[in-house]
């Protein structure tokens, strides 16, 4: 693993203090850090902090799985949150199913060369990436399209974020900004929003007084036409209105979350794709689909899982220089 970045000696104390608090949190001390907040930190200090984290395999895995980091260089600030277990279990199930659906598309279009080796297609190069390694990104899952020239460094194609309902507007602005400022890398964003009291831990899944509404919204990048200078721009649009997949009573609504493969890859990556190829065209004409029933089942499982004993949680929030 890559080691810590060099930082002037007098500036080391701050990232090392944050690192120490994260180690305490890893070892079960919930009082070491609030469950969400932000930290003022500069680029060199942030890079040093991430170097320290990556040099510790155990902590790196913990941060990747348990903490949502978003470093915003222009603000000199690191935003973080430690989602509840309901959130984590639900997100893990959705992420795994997306992986499965993408793999299904790849396998469906498998072909072999003359030596019997499987030929790479545009579906089996779509892989999950570690969000913690990306600056200014704060989502639950991100996938990359590993196709095209090596210098194409930003390969993101799909982003997934799961939020409380009261956080939806902020999440929508963040997702729209992410897609637009990267010119469609990722090309598609999915936000799943769940009623606040359903995402808390220690809430009985059988409690009839709990609101159970849950929605998803799909965003996609659209490439504008070329201007007189031969340049084009990208805008982000909602592909549809917020779709309710679970009603307030807990009943599941019919329907499915569908993402066409052509939209998932997006216009910025399509320049590297030969859509005249028979297999490629067939993949691009397909889609990945997750039924409302599957989403509802995952959410119910997460709520039930959260009723069992778990690690202590801290539910405070603050913003200070030392986390």
Secondary structure, 3 states (H helix, E strand, C coil): CCCCCCCCHHHHHHHHHHHHHHHHHHCCCHHHCCCEEEEECCHHHHHHHHHHHHCCHHHHHHHHHHCEEEEEHHHCEEEEECCCHHHHHHHHHHHHHHHHHHHHHHHHCCCECCCCCECCCCCCCEEEECHHHCCCCCCCEEEEECCCCCCCCCCEEEEEEEEEHHHHHHHHHHHHHHHHHCCCCCCEEEEEEECHHHCCCCCCCCCCCCCCCEEEEEEEEEECCCCCCCCCCEEEEECCCCEEEECCCCCECCCEEEEEHHHHHHHHHHCCCCCCCHHHHHHHCCEEEEEHHHHHHHHHHHHHHCCCCCCCCCCCEEECCCC
